[in-house]
Amino acid sequence: MRLTLLNESIVGKELAVSVYLSSGMIYASEGIKITESNIKILQKVGIDTVYIKDENDDINLKEILNTPIRLEVIRELKIIYDNIKKNKTIDEKKIINIANRIIDNLDVSENSFLLSNIGQKDEELKLVIHSINVAILSLLVAMNKNYSRDKLEKLAVGAMLHDVGKLFDEGEKHCLLGYEFIKSQTHIPVTSYMCILHHHECEDGTGYPEKIKGDKIHEFAKIVAICNEYNNLLQSGSFALPSMAIEYITSQAGRKFNDEIFKEFINSVYCYPNGLFVKLNNGVEGVVVLQNKNFPTRPMIGVMENGKPVIYNLMENLSLFIEKVVL
């Protein structure tokens, strides 16, 4: 299979991974032939990349959180968000239960990825999916930092609720409004709701709402900040591939994001997913087939040499590096 942008160039190809709506309905089934009509429909629900079938049928692809469980927690968080918006109340126990279900079911092996195979038809669903994705990404960083179970739970709760203020205001006030709501309505720990208040603060003090910097920002909020930015970039449509989003985030490291958290993030999120075609600096093109844990820029690349498949392990060939993504 091959990871590719969703555009006219793949018309006639077969879909290799099904696309779902957040309701759980299969929107496009594995094996269907992609048409121009399919492409327009999938783009409307926020799908920018897909896996298509090709001769690379041995690609090792696993989900960080498998689709059925991800769909369940999306639906449950949607109910919670709807209740907040309508009744201004929140079920704290349900939030904690969702956090623990995510933690219990994460696959953190080196070849697991957060697939972009769930679409949404409205902005509220987009917010819910974004919140779940940010929680998953934040947990990956925290697990790399060897957080205790208690800290993982508190971070996951804060990450899931980081944008809850957008149910009241879409602008910069959402941080303060969300913080005030959660603080007044629940017994959620301070470390969790600091994610809500400070996930738009920057290391250099240019963020909002309080323009604090450096050590004044809680570590949980620093983790959520970089994961929030990354997922926003991927959802924006301008940074369809992880490598594109990570390149932008790298340019902001030190000014916007804490250096240590940035390094942990880079070591936790793979920028070249399995199935992506790339060109190496020696001119050879191939497909990413496996990852090297904690070295996301140096995966294993499958290439054809003299008609035979060969694996280039970039951790063993240090003179080689990925020059660009081939789309």
Beta strands, then each sheet from edge to edge (+ up, - down):
strand 1: 2-5
strand 2: 19-21
strand 3: 26-28
strand 4: 49-52
strand 5: 62-63
strand 6: 112-113
strand 7: 118-119
strand 8: 277-280
strand 9: 285-290
strand 10: 300-305
strand 11: 308-313
strand 12: 322-325
sheet 1: 1+ 4-
sheet 2: 3+ 2- 7-
sheet 3: 5+ 6+
sheet 4: 11+ 10- 9+ 8- 12+
end
